[in-house]
C-alpha cells in the first residue's frame, strides 16, 4: 500500500475522480481516500511516479507520504 499526500480534495467528486483515474490505468487497484487527512492510499502494481502523475492529471497536488 502506497500513501500519497494530496492537496485540493474536498468532496465525493474528488474521491471518485481520483479513484476512477487510478483504476483506469490499473483496474485491480485498491484506492482509499481520506479527505480529512488529505491522503490517498493505493495498492497497485503501478510505480509511484505513475500514480503521482495520474493524480496530478486530475488537477490535484500529490506527493509520496
C-alpha positions as CSV (number, residue, x, y, z in Angstrom):
1,X,0.0,0.0,0.0
2,X,1.5,3.3,-1.1
3,X,0.4,6.6,0.6
4,X,0.2,10.0,-1.0
5,X,-0.4,13.4,0.4
6,X,-2.9,15.1,-1.9
7,X,-4.0,18.7,-1.7
8,X,-7.2,20.1,-3.2
9,X,-9.6,17.2,-2.3
10,X,-12.8,18.3,-0.7
11,X,-15.7,16.2,-1.6
12,X,-17.1,12.9,-3.0
13,X,-16.4,14.1,-6.6
14,X,-12.7,14.3,-5.7
15,X,-12.7,10.8,-4.3
16,X,-14.5,9.4,-7.5
17,X,-12.2,11.4,-9.8
18,X,-9.0,10.1,-8.3
19,X,-10.3,6.5,-7.8
20,X,-11.5,6.3,-11.4
21,X,-8.3,7.8,-12.8
22,X,-6.1,5.3,-11.0
23,X,-8.4,2.3,-11.8
24,X,-8.4,3.4,-15.5
25,X,-4.6,2.6,-15.5
26,X,-4.8,-0.4,-13.2
27,X,-8.4,-1.9,-12.9
28,X,-7.3,-4.1,-10.0
29,X,-6.0,-1.1,-7.9
30,X,-7.4,-0.7,-4.4
31,X,-7.8,3.1,-3.8
32,X,-8.7,4.5,-0.4
33,X,-9.2,8.3,0.1
34,X,-9.2,10.1,3.4
35,X,-10.5,13.6,2.8
36,X,-9.8,14.7,6.4
37,X,-6.2,13.6,6.4
38,X,-5.8,14.6,2.7
39,X,-4.3,11.2,1.9
40,X,-4.8,8.6,-0.8
41,X,-3.7,5.1,-0.3
42,X,-3.2,2.9,-3.3
43,X,-2.5,-0.8,-3.6
44,X,-1.3,-1.2,-7.2
45,X,1.3,-2.6,-9.5
46,X,1.9,0.9,-10.9
47,X,5.1,2.7,-10.0
48,X,4.9,5.6,-7.5
49,X,5.8,8.1,-10.2
50,X,3.0,7.0,-12.4
51,X,0.5,7.2,-9.6
52,X,1.6,10.7,-8.7
53,X,1.2,11.7,-12.4
54,X,-2.3,10.2,-12.6
55,X,-3.4,12.1,-9.6
56,X,-1.8,15.3,-10.9
57,X,-3.6,14.9,-14.2
58,X,-6.9,15.1,-12.3
59,X,-5.9,18.5,-11.0
60,X,-4.6,17.7,-7.5
61,X,-1.1,18.3,-6.0
62,X,0.3,14.9,-5.0
63,X,3.4,13.6,-3.4
64,X,4.5,10.4,-1.8
65,X,3.9,10.4,2.0
